[in-house]
Every structure is written in C-alpha cells, then in structure tokens.
Amino acid sequence: MGQCVSRDEAENGLERGWFPVLQRAFDMQFMKSLASAVKTGFRTIMPTCRQASRVQSDALDQPLSLPKRFGLRLHLLVCQWCRRYGKQIRFLRQAVHEHPDEVNEVTPRTLTPEARERLKRSLRSETE
C-alpha cells in the first residue's frame, strides 16, 4: 500500500527518497570535474596561440622536448595564423643568416642637417 507522506516531505522531494537526488548531484559534480580535467588536460597538450608563438621561437634556438613538439604540432594543425607566424620567423632568421653584413651595418644615430631643417619646417607649419 501507499505510504503517507507529509506535505513538507512531498515539497522537498523526500517521498522519492534521497538516493536519486544524491545520485543526480554526484553525477553533476562528477561531470563538472571530468569536464574541468579534460579542459585542463587539453590545455596542457595543446598550447594557446601565445604559447605556440613562444615555442616556435624557442624551437629556432634549441631542440624541443617531445611533449612541447607534440603540442606545437597539434596546434599548428588547426591554427593557420600560427603556421603563418612560424613561416615568417623562419624567413627572417634565414634572411639574417644569409646577409649578416647588411644587418651589422651601423646606421647613423643623428639626422642629417637637411632632414633636421625639413622636420623643423614641418613642425612650424603644423603649429601655425
């Protein structure tokens, strides 16, 4: 036969027992913690764009560890901007190595007299 349930117990869901309520709460907490762990683990495996750019710069100077190399490759599979950045820094590095004499030329630290006069005239015309 049916059980008598007080009005307060019926409103609180006690007529069904605590197990299903606790089970749902546990499942939700478990799912949240699982999602957080997956998200954290994914971040550990696959770097952000900022991290990937730093790792690419580091890779030019020294060999990468296996986890960093794996994470970078995963990131580069999905991010065209970081692939483009990698091509650009490799190009710049190659250009510097091919033309070291041009990079080391000293540029003048002062303006020529003609350039100073042009700058003065330009500033005067803006203030008038």
ZIMOPE-V749829 format. One record per pair of residues at least 4 apart in sequence whose C-alpha atoms are under 7 Angstrom apart, sorted by the first residue. I is the first residue (numbers start at 0). GAP is how many residues later the second one is. Records with the same first field share a line. If there is no record, write none. Layout:
I: GAP ; GAP
This chain:
4: 4 ; 5 ; 10
5: 4
6: 4
7: 4
8: 4 ; 5 ; 6
9: 4 ; 5
13: 4
17: 4
18: 4
19: 4
20: 4
21: 4
22: 4
23: 4
24: 4
25: 4
26: 4
27: 4
28: 4
29: 4
30: 4
31: 4
32: 4
33: 4
34: 4
35: 4
36: 4
37: 4
38: 4
39: 4
40: 4
41: 4
42: 4
44: 26
45: 25 ; 26 ; 28 ; 29
46: 4 ; 5 ; 24 ; 25 ; 28
47: 4
48: 4 ; 33
49: 4
50: 4
51: 4 ; 20
52: 4 ; 29
53: 4
54: 4
55: 4 ; 30
57: 4
58: 4 ; 5
63: 4 ; 5
64: 4
65: 4
66: 4
67: 4
68: 4
69: 4
70: 4
71: 4
72: 4
74: 4
75: 4 ; 6 ; 7
78: 4
79: 4
80: 4
81: 4
82: 4
83: 4
84: 4
85: 4
86: 4
87: 4
88: 4
89: 4
90: 4
91: 4
92: 4
93: 4
94: 4
95: 4 ; 7
98: 4
99: 4
100: 4
110: 4 ; 5
111: 4
112: 4
113: 4
114: 4
115: 4
116: 4
117: 4
118: 4
119: 4
120: 4
121: 4
122: 4
123: 4
